[in-house]
């Protein structure tokens, strides 16, 4: 008689659990050692551009090593025919997902490297903004494509889904038309986003005026753009809007701008004296970039003249502050030293005209 006959059904299961636990622990140890070695190599490197790759790959590599360790010990596991079938199906779904996760992590690491190399905090940041914009849009497109490929690999690893997929290939044309008609706005913006990456009507940190609002391009996504308005609001605009409608881009080719200030003064104002004062104000301002300035009479009206002052600045915010400064200081000068230049209404009385008694 065999003692404890029922225990023989427990030992194989315990042995399999022990093997699985050991494989997970060993995979974790190997991952820790590999990360330590990679971190040491990265630390000794002369450039910080390889740091994002190690940081982004840490999590997906951990789970990939666990998956490889479990695949290595799988032949020694006692799972039965049904257990092995379930194991194979799970592995066929999980492994493509992990590989897709790693690929997406590497795409994001490349984006991080480009962002590190493209510094937009400098004064002349046109090339850096161009690189960041193109990388941001193309990385989102690449991630979207990788997610699609990963999902396809995961779904087609299921026999039932694969069989249905082969059957549906015959009606793929009709399905594509139906999906295209339903998702037309989405596809329109996705295609516009791809076009935006190459034509570059806008870039990150561009100063634009759209929908009557002044702001900076803060985020560019595949289907929409976020504009940071000057008063800290956020305007969300579809990507197609920048390709189909007109808008102002103040930093399309350079961040330098020519600011304009207007005053309405009396026609008898001494313009030569005002030009001398305006020149002194512009040259004394720290906001002026030294490129140019001018003060001119641009319009005449019955009671006043329109005087326009121009001055250059390094970017849009600086130009706005410079305009405010020049407007305030020249008004103060006119008020204190040239009050005769302030506009006034004149009334000519005819001496021969009869007086009207209003009493």
Secondary structure, 3 states (H helix, E strand, C coil): CCCCHHHHHHHHHHHHHHHHHHHHHHHHHHHHHHHHHHHHHHHHCCCHHHHHHHHHHHHHHHHHHHHHHHHHHHHHCCCHHHHHHHHHHHHHHHHHHHHHHHHHHHHHHHHHHHHHHCCCCCCCCHHHHHHHHHHHHHHHHHHHHHHHHHHHHHHHCCHHHHHHHHHHHHHHHHHHHHHHHHCHHHHHHHHHHHHHHHHCCCCCCCEEEECCEEEEEEEECCCEEEEEECCCCEEEEECCHHHHCCCEECCCCCCCEEEEEEEEECCCCCHHHHHHHHHHHHHHCCCCCCCCEEEEEEEECCCCEEEEEEEEECCHHHHHHHHHHHHHHHHHHHHHHCHHHECCCCCCCCCCCCCCCCC
